[in-house]
């Protein structure tokens, strides 16, 4: 069970590879809301056209609700609030 608090800086990983970095913006006993602030541009194959930048920002840097008991979320604490 993840015990992240509001303001914690966290990452979503695959093994040692960091996919996204974000901040916990709110949470309840059952879930947390993460605002993703950056993503691994090499992993997600950042394109050069403006439309791809906008789509990546819209979908990869959105807010996400994550269940605290989801052990497959692959989250890690980078910096506590």
N, CA, C and O atoms as CSV, one atom per row, in Angstrom:
chain,resi,resn,atom,element,x,y,z
A,1,UNK,N,N,0.841,-1.189,0.000
A,1,UNK,CA,C,0.000,0.000,0.000
A,1,UNK,C,C,0.878,1.242,0.000
A,1,UNK,O,O,1.767,1.382,0.840
A,2,UNK,N,N,0.628,2.138,-0.938
A,2,UNK,CA,C,1.380,3.388,-1.026
A,2,UNK,C,C,0.921,4.345,0.064
A,2,UNK,O,O,-0.279,4.496,0.294
A,3,UNK,N,N,1.859,4.986,0.731
A,3,UNK,CA,C,1.548,5.918,1.814
A,3,UNK,C,C,1.977,7.338,1.460
A,3,UNK,O,O,2.397,8.096,2.336
A,4,UNK,N,N,1.875,7.704,0.179
A,4,UNK,CA,C,2.266,9.033,-0.261
A,4,UNK,C,C,1.330,10.083,0.317
A,4,UNK,O,O,0.156,9.819,0.578
A,5,UNK,N,N,1.886,11.303,0.516
A,5,UNK,CA,C,1.125,12.427,1.043
A,5,UNK,C,C,1.110,13.553,0.014
A,5,UNK,O,O,1.899,13.555,-0.930
A,6,UNK,N,N,0.211,14.499,0.207
A,6,UNK,CA,C,0.133,15.670,-0.672
A,6,UNK,C,C,1.479,16.387,-0.652
A,6,UNK,O,O,2.043,16.641,0.412
A,7,UNK,N,N,1.979,16.705,-1.826
A,7,UNK,CA,C,3.243,17.408,-1.960
A,7,UNK,C,C,4.434,16.503,-2.232
A,7,UNK,O,O,5.507,16.998,-2.578
A,8,UNK,N,N,4.276,15.185,-2.086
A,8,UNK,CA,C,5.373,14.257,-2.361
A,8,UNK,C,C,5.688,14.246,-3.850
A,8,UNK,O,O,4.784,14.269,-4.685
A,9,UNK,N,N,6.974,14.210,-4.175
A,9,UNK,CA,C,7.429,14.069,-5.557
A,9,UNK,C,C,7.651,12.581,-5.798
A,9,UNK,O,O,8.435,11.946,-5.093
A,10,UNK,N,N,6.962,12.022,-6.795
A,10,UNK,CA,C,7.032,10.583,-7.042
A,10,UNK,C,C,7.378,10.316,-8.507
A,10,UNK,O,O,7.317,11.208,-9.353
A,11,UNK,N,N,7.735,9.080,-8.775
A,11,UNK,CA,C,8.001,8.676,-10.156
A,11,UNK,C,C,7.269,7.387,-10.469
A,11,UNK,O,O,6.977,6.587,-9.580
A,12,UNK,N,N,6.979,7.201,-11.737
A,12,UNK,CA,C,6.426,5.950,-12.251
A,12,UNK,C,C,7.553,5.289,-13.014
A,12,UNK,O,O,8.120,5.887,-13.928
A,13,UNK,N,N,7.883,4.058,-12.649
A,13,UNK,CA,C,9.070,3.387,-13.175
A,13,UNK,C,C,8.736,2.070,-13.853
A,13,UNK,O,O,7.701,1.452,-13.608
A,14,UNK,N,N,9.661,1.670,-14.716
A,14,UNK,CA,C,9.732,0.291,-15.204
A,14,UNK,C,C,11.142,-0.154,-14.844
A,14,UNK,O,O,12.101,0.244,-15.505
A,15,UNK,N,N,11.278,-0.960,-13.825
A,15,UNK,CA,C,12.595,-1.336,-13.335
A,15,UNK,C,C,13.340,-0.102,-12.871
A,15,UNK,O,O,12.856,0.625,-12.003
A,16,UNK,N,N,14.513,0.146,-13.438
A,16,UNK,CA,C,15.318,1.321,-13.093
A,16,UNK,C,C,14.986,2.540,-13.962
A,16,UNK,O,O,15.476,3.638,-13.697
A,17,UNK,N,N,14.167,2.356,-14.988
A,17,UNK,CA,C,13.840,3.423,-15.929
A,17,UNK,C,C,12.670,4.260,-15.413
A,17,UNK,O,O,11.592,3.726,-15.151
A,18,UNK,N,N,12.881,5.570,-15.267
A,18,UNK,CA,C,11.814,6.479,-14.843
A,18,UNK,C,C,11.012,6.892,-16.072
A,18,UNK,O,O,11.560,7.440,-17.028
A,19,UNK,N,N,9.706,6.621,-16.037
A,19,UNK,CA,C,8.828,6.988,-17.147
A,19,UNK,C,C,8.253,8.384,-16.987
A,19,UNK,O,O,8.251,9.178,-17.928
A,20,UNK,N,N,7.755,8.685,-15.764
A,20,UNK,CA,C,7.138,9.981,-15.500
A,20,UNK,C,C,7.472,10.412,-14.081
A,20,UNK,O,O,7.718,9.584,-13.204
A,21,UNK,N,N,7.476,11.729,-13.871
A,21,UNK,CA,C,7.669,12.320,-12.552
A,21,UNK,C,C,6.493,13.237,-12.294
A,21,UNK,O,O,6.056,13.967,-13.184
A,22,UNK,N,N,5.974,13.198,-11.058
A,22,UNK,CA,C,4.835,14.031,-10.731
A,22,UNK,C,C,4.735,14.342,-9.257
A,22,UNK,O,O,5.526,13.861,-8.445
A,23,UNK,N,N,3.742,15.159,-8.924
A,23,UNK,CA,C,3.500,15.599,-7.555
A,23,UNK,C,C,2.120,15.109,-7.122
A,23,UNK,O,O,1.151,15.203,-7.875
A,24,UNK,N,N,2.046,14.588,-5.903
A,24,UNK,CA,C,0.753,14.185,-5.340
A,24,UNK,C,C,0.006,15.458,-4.965
A,24,UNK,O,O,0.471,16.230,-4.127
A,25,UNK,N,N,-1.157,15.678,-5.586
A,25,UNK,CA,C,-1.914,16.911,-5.352
A,25,UNK,C,C,-3.049,16.732,-4.362
A,25,UNK,O,O,-3.477,17.700,-3.734
A,26,UNK,N,N,-3.540,15.517,-4.212
A,26,UNK,CA,C,-4.573,15.234,-3.211
A,26,UNK,C,C,-4.648,13.733,-3.006
A,26,UNK,O,O,-4.067,12.949,-3.757
A,27,UNK,N,N,-5.370,13.362,-1.983
A,27,UNK,CA,C,-5.492,11.940,-1.722
A,27,UNK,C,C,-6.562,11.643,-0.684
A,27,UNK,O,O,-6.944,12.498,0.115
A,28,UNK,N,N,-7.025,10.417,-0.722
A,28,UNK,CA,C,-7.966,9.905,0.269
A,28,UNK,C,C,-7.351,8.647,0.868
A,28,UNK,O,O,-6.202,8.309,0.583
A,29,UNK,N,N,-8.111,7.974,1.682
A,29,UNK,CA,C,-7.645,6.715,2.270
A,29,UNK,C,C,-7.415,5.667,1.182
A,29,UNK,O,O,-6.560,4.795,1.338
A,30,UNK,N,N,-8.171,5.743,0.076
A,30,UNK,CA,C,-8.119,4.717,-0.968
A,30,UNK,C,C,-7.273,5.066,-2.177
A,30,UNK,O,O,-6.789,4.166,-2.862
A,31,UNK,N,N,-7.080,6.354,-2.461
A,31,UNK,CA,C,-6.348,6.709,-3.684
A,31,UNK,C,C,-5.570,8.004,-3.534
A,31,UNK,O,O,-5.733,8.738,-2.559
A,32,UNK,N,N,-4.716,8.273,-4.523
A,32,UNK,CA,C,-4.004,9.545,-4.610
A,32,UNK,C,C,-4.231,10.117,-6.007
A,32,UNK,O,O,-4.487,9.379,-6.959
A,33,UNK,N,N,-4.134,11.432,-6.115
A,33,UNK,CA,C,-4.199,12.118,-7.392
A,33,UNK,C,C,-2.808,12.677,-7.662
A,33,UNK,O,O,-2.255,13.408,-6.841
A,34,UNK,N,N,-2.243,12.328,-8.822
A,34,UNK,CA,C,-0.904,12.763,-9.198
A,34,UNK,C,C,-1.004,13.674,-10.412
A,34,UNK,O,O,-1.656,13.341,-11.401
A,35,UNK,N,N,-0.350,14.827,-10.324
A,35,UNK,CA,C,-0.196,15.705,-11.478
A,35,UNK,C,C,1.180,15.419,-12.043
A,35,UNK,O,O,2.189,15.783,-11.439
A,36,UNK,N,N,1.231,14.765,-13.205
A,36,UNK,CA,C,2.507,14.442,-13.824
A,36,UNK,C,C,3.114,15.710,-14.391
A,36,UNK,O,O,2.428,16.485,-15.057
A,37,UNK,N,N,4.398,15.931,-14.132
A,37,UNK,CA,C,5.055,17.169,-14.540
A,37,UNK,C,C,6.085,16.967,-15.641
A,37,UNK,O,O,6.398,17.908,-16.370
A,38,UNK,N,N,6.621,15.747,-15.777
A,38,UNK,CA,C,7.580,15.478,-16.852
A,38,UNK,C,C,7.523,14.006,-17.223
A,38,UNK,O,O,7.058,13.171,-16.446
A,39,UNK,N,N,7.999,13.702,-18.413
A,39,UNK,CA,C,8.005,12.318,-18.875
A,39,UNK,C,C,9.290,12.042,-19.634
A,39,UNK,O,O,9.955,12.966,-20.101
A,40,UNK,N,N,9.636,10.777,-19.754
A,40,UNK,CA,C,10.844,10.336,-20.440
A,40,UNK,C,C,10.605,10.440,-21.949
A,40,UNK,O,O,9.905,9.614,-22.535
A,41,UNK,N,N,11.187,11.451,-22.559
A,41,UNK,CA,C,10.918,11.722,-23.970
A,41,UNK,C,C,11.498,10.665,-24.894
A,41,UNK,O,O,10.957,10.430,-25.975
A,42,UNK,N,N,12.573,10.030,-24.497
A,42,UNK,CA,C,13.138,8.946,-25.313
A,42,UNK,C,C,12.228,7.725,-25.286
A,42,UNK,O,O,12.012,7.090,-26.318
A,43,UNK,N,N,11.696,7.395,-24.122
A,43,UNK,CA,C,10.831,6.227,-24.000
A,43,UNK,C,C,9.529,6.422,-24.790
A,43,UNK,O,O,9.072,5.504,-25.471
A,44,UNK,N,N,8.946,7.596,-24.698
A,44,UNK,CA,C,7.674,7.862,-25.379
A,44,UNK,C,C,7.865,8.391,-26.802
A,44,UNK,O,O,6.901,8.835,-27.426
A,45,UNK,N,N,9.080,8.350,-27.317
A,45,UNK,CA,C,9.387,8.726,-28.706
A,45,UNK,C,C,8.825,10.093,-29.072
A,45,UNK,O,O,7.964,10.220,-29.942
A,46,UNK,N,N,9.328,11.102,-28.391
A,46,UNK,CA,C,8.909,12.482,-28.642
A,46,UNK,C,C,9.082,12.818,-30.117
A,46,UNK,O,O,10.168,12.655,-30.673
A,47,UNK,N,N,8.031,13.279,-30.737
A,47,UNK,CA,C,8.067,13.688,-32.141
A,47,UNK,C,C,8.393,15.172,-32.227
A,47,UNK,O,O,8.324,15.886,-31.227
A,48,UNK,N,N,8.739,15.624,-33.392
A,48,UNK,CA,C,9.128,17.017,-33.593
A,48,UNK,C,C,7.939,17.928,-33.890
A,48,UNK,O,O,7.989,19.120,-33.586
A,49,UNK,N,N,6.889,17.395,-34.470
A,49,UNK,CA,C,5.758,18.232,-34.847
A,49,UNK,C,C,5.024,18.759,-33.623
A,49,UNK,O,O,4.960,18.093,-32.590
A,50,UNK,N,N,4.470,19.965,-33.749
A,50,UNK,CA,C,3.768,20.604,-32.638
A,50,UNK,C,C,2.584,19.781,-32.146
A,50,UNK,O,O,2.296,19.774,-30.949
A,51,UNK,N,N,1.897,19.088,-33.045
A,51,UNK,CA,C,0.720,18.318,-32.642
A,51,UNK,C,C,1.105,17.206,-31.667
A,51,UNK,O,O,0.349,16.906,-30.743
A,52,UNK,N,N,2.274,16.591,-31.865
A,52,UNK,CA,C,2.702,15.524,-30.965
A,52,UNK,C,C,3.078,16.072,-29.596
A,52,UNK,O,O,2.797,15.440,-28.577
A,53,UNK,N,N,3.706,17.232,-29.562
A,53,UNK,CA,C,4.054,17.854,-28.289
A,53,UNK,C,C,2.778,18.143,-27.509
A,53,UNK,O,O,2.701,17.875,-26.310
A,54,UNK,N,N,1.779,18.691,-28.193
A,54,UNK,CA,C,0.516,19.013,-27.533
A,54,UNK,C,C,-0.197,17.756,-27.047
A,54,UNK,O,O,-0.712,17.737,-25.929
A,55,UNK,N,N,-0.236,16.712,-27.864
A,55,UNK,CA,C,-0.877,15.457,-27.455
A,55,UNK,C,C,-0.148,14.810,-26.285
A,55,UNK,O,O,-0.791,14.322,-25.356
A,56,UNK,N,N,1.178,14.795,-26.313
A,56,UNK,CA,C,1.939,14.233,-25.199
A,56,UNK,C,C,1.671,15.005,-23.914
A,56,UNK,O,O,1.485,14.404,-22.856
A,57,UNK,N,N,1.650,16.328,-23.996
A,57,UNK,CA,C,1.362,17.128,-22.810
A,57,UNK,C,C,-0.038,16.854,-22.292
A,57,UNK,O,O,-0.251,16.805,-21.081
A,58,UNK,N,N,-1.002,16.675,-23.201
A,58,UNK,CA,C,-2.383,16.447,-22.798
A,58,UNK,C,C,-2.552,15.081,-22.132
A,58,UNK,O,O,-3.224,14.975,-21.106
A,59,UNK,N,N,-1.960,14.053,-22.696
A,59,UNK,CA,C,-2.205,12.704,-22.201
A,59,UNK,C,C,-1.157,12.206,-21.214
A,59,UNK,O,O,-1.493,11.473,-20.285
A,60,UNK,N,N,0.090,12.583,-21.392
A,60,UNK,CA,C,1.132,12.096,-20.494
A,60,UNK,C,C,1.311,12.974,-19.269
A,60,UNK,O,O,1.757,12.492,-18.228
A,61,UNK,N,N,0.971,14.259,-19.371
A,61,UNK,CA,C,1.141,15.172,-18.251
A,61,UNK,C,C,-0.189,15.556,-17.616
A,61,UNK,O,O,-0.337,16.656,-17.083
A,62,UNK,N,N,-1.134,14.664,-17.674
A,62,UNK,CA,C,-2.451,14.919,-17.093
A,62,UNK,C,C,-2.457,14.551,-15.614
A,62,UNK,O,O,-1.448,14.104,-15.069
A,63,UNK,N,N,-3.596,14.744,-14.978
A,63,UNK,CA,C,-3.796,14.263,-13.607
A,63,UNK,C,C,-4.257,12.822,-13.678
A,63,UNK,O,O,-5.003,12.439,-14.579
A,64,UNK,N,N,-3.807,12.025,-12.718
A,64,UNK,CA,C,-4.152,10.609,-12.707
A,64,UNK,C,C,-4.495,10.189,-11.296
A,64,UNK,O,O,-3.796,10.537,-10.344
A,65,UNK,N,N,-5.576,9.440,-11.165
A,65,UNK,CA,C,-5.963,8.844,-9.889
A,65,UNK,C,C,-5.366,7.446,-9.820
A,65,UNK,O,O,-5.518,6.649,-10.746
A,66,UNK,N,N,-4.689,7.158,-8.719
A,66,UNK,CA,C,-4.050,5.857,-8.547
A,66,UNK,C,C,-4.506,5.255,-7.226
A,66,UNK,O,O,-4.411,5.896,-6.179
A,67,UNK,N,N,-4.996,4.037,-7.277
A,67,UNK,CA,C,-5.424,3.315,-6.088
A,67,UNK,C,C,-4.209,3.024,-5.213
A,67,UNK,O,O,-3.192,2.538,-5.708
A,68,UNK,N,N,-4.307,3.314,-3.926
A,68,UNK,CA,C,-3.184,3.102,-3.012
A,68,UNK,C,C,-2.786,1.629,-2.911
A,68,UNK,O,O,-1.632,1.325,-2.609
A,69,UNK,N,N,-3.711,0.722,-3.156
A,69,UNK,CA,C,-3.405,-0.704,-3.030
A,69,UNK,C,C,-2.956,-1.337,-4.353
A,69,UNK,O,O,-2.747,-2.549,-4.406
A,70,UNK,N,N,-2.805,-0.554,-5.407
A,70,UNK,CA,C,-2.386,-1.063,-6.710
A,70,UNK,C,C,-0.879,-1.308,-6.706
A,70,UNK,O,O,-0.096,-0.385,-6.930
A,71,UNK,N,N,-0.481,-2.533,-6.456
A,71,UNK,CA,C,0.948,-2.868,-6.376
A,71,UNK,C,C,1.622,-2.856,-7.743
A,71,UNK,O,O,2.851,-2.859,-7.816
A,72,UNK,N,N,0.861,-2.843,-8.812
A,72,UNK,CA,C,1.427,-2.838,-10.166
A,72,UNK,C,C,1.614,-1.429,-10.727
A,72,UNK,O,O,1.989,-1.269,-11.888
A,73,UNK,N,N,1.356,-0.413,-9.911
A,73,UNK,CA,C,1.505,0.967,-10.372
A,73,UNK,C,C,2.971,1.371,-10.515
A,73,UNK,O,O,3.273,2.329,-11.226
A,74,UNK,N,N,3.879,0.668,-9.861
A,74,UNK,CA,C,5.336,0.906,-9.971
A,74,UNK,C,C,5.716,2.339,-9.621
A,74,UNK,O,O,6.443,2.990,-10.371
A,75,UNK,N,N,5.232,2.830,-8.495
A,75,UNK,CA,C,5.530,4.176,-8.055
A,75,UNK,C,C,6.658,4.173,-7.032
A,75,UNK,O,O,6.836,3.206,-6.291
A,76,UNK,N,N,7.422,5.271,-7.000
A,76,UNK,CA,C,8.525,5.400,-6.064
A,76,UNK,C,C,8.585,6.836,-5.551
A,76,UNK,O,O,8.384,7.785,-6.309
A,77,UNK,N,N,8.860,6.981,-4.273
A,77,UNK,CA,C,9.011,8.306,-3.671
A,77,UNK,C,C,10.374,8.876,-4.024
A,77,UNK,O,O,11.398,8.247,-3.756
A,78,UNK,N,N,10.398,10.067,-4.625
A,78,UNK,CA,C,11.651,10.743,-4.953
A,78,UNK,C,C,12.023,11.751,-3.878
A,78,UNK,O,O,13.189,11.869,-3.502
A,79,UNK,N,N,11.016,12.482,-3.381
A,79,UNK,CA,C,11.242,13.507,-2.360
A,79,UNK,C,C,9.968,13.694,-1.551
A,79,UNK,O,O,8.905,13.966,-2.109
A,80,UNK,N,N,10.078,13.550,-0.237
A,80,UNK,CA,C,8.913,13.717,0.634
A,80,UNK,C,C,8.586,15.182,0.801
A,80,UNK,O,O,9.469,16.035,0.704
A,81,UNK,N,N,7.320,15.481,1.050
A,81,UNK,CA,C,6.886,16.871,1.232
A,81,UNK,C,C,7.282,17.376,2.601
A,81,UNK,O,O,7.002,18.526,2.939
